[in-house]
């Protein structure tokens, strides 16, 4: 049926709308799953976190995570500057 479409714009519009509806359904499903997981996670006790906080190890974990995140952010900024410079040269 859609192989011999006379109005290509209408066909493209229908196809895009179909893809967007599928995308919305997937995102909605993921949000509902994440919401249910977070509600289950709040009901349980966090024994490992309390133990690490009592021993002072939680600060080491936070420092390592922050170091990794800062490193990634600096890497992305540096990469963006290089790409911008290469785009200007062309």
C-alpha positions in Angstrom: 0.0 0.0 0.0 2.6 2.6 1.0 5.0 1.6 -1.7 3.2 3.7 -4.3 2.6 6.8 -2.2 2.0 9.9 -4.3 2.4 12.3 -1.4 5.8 11.4 0.1 5.5 14.1 2.8 2.3 12.6 4.2 4.0 9.2 4.2 7.0 10.6 6.1 4.8 12.4 8.5 2.8 9.2 9.3 6.1 7.2 9.7 7.5 9.8 12.1 4.4 9.9 14.1 4.4 6.1 14.4 8.0 6.1 15.6 7.4 8.9 18.1 4.4 7.0 19.5 6.6 3.9 20.0 9.3 6.0 21.6 6.8 7.5 24.0 5.5 4.1 25.0 9.1 2.9 25.6 10.0 5.9 27.7 6.7 5.7 29.7 7.4 2.0 30.4 10.9 2.7 31.6 9.7 5.5 33.8 7.1 3.2 35.4 9.7 0.5 36.0 12.2 2.9 37.5 9.5 4.4 39.7 8.5 1.0 41.1 12.2 0.1 41.6 12.8 3.2 43.6 9.8 2.7 45.8 11.0 -0.8 46.6 14.5 0.4 47.3 13.3 2.9 49.9 11.6 0.3 52.0 14.8 -1.8 52.6 17.5 -0.9 55.1 20.9 -0.1 53.8 23.2 -1.9 56.1 26.3 -1.6 53.9 26.0 2.1 53.7 25.6 2.5 57.4 28.6 0.3 58.0 30.8 2.2 55.6 29.7 5.5 57.1 30.6 4.3 60.6 34.0 3.1 59.4 34.7 6.3 57.5 35.0 4.5 54.2 32.1 6.2 52.6 34.1 9.3 52.2 36.7 7.4 50.2 34.0 6.0 47.9 32.6 9.5 47.4 36.1 10.9 46.7 36.7 8.2 44.1 33.4 8.7 42.4 33.9 12.5 42.3 37.4 12.1 40.9 36.1 9.9 38.1 33.2 12.3 37.3 35.5 15.3 37.2 37.9 13.5 35.0 35.1 12.6 32.6 33.8 16.1 32.5 37.2 17.6 31.8 37.8 15.0 29.1 34.5 15.9 27.4 35.3 19.6 27.6 38.7 19.1 26.1 37.3 16.9 23.3 34.7 19.5 22.5 37.4 22.2 22.2 39.4 20.0 19.8 36.3 19.2 17.7 35.4 22.9 17.6 38.9 23.8 16.5 38.9 21.1 13.8 35.5 22.4 12.5 36.8 25.9 12.3 39.8 24.8 10.3 37.6 23.3 7.6 
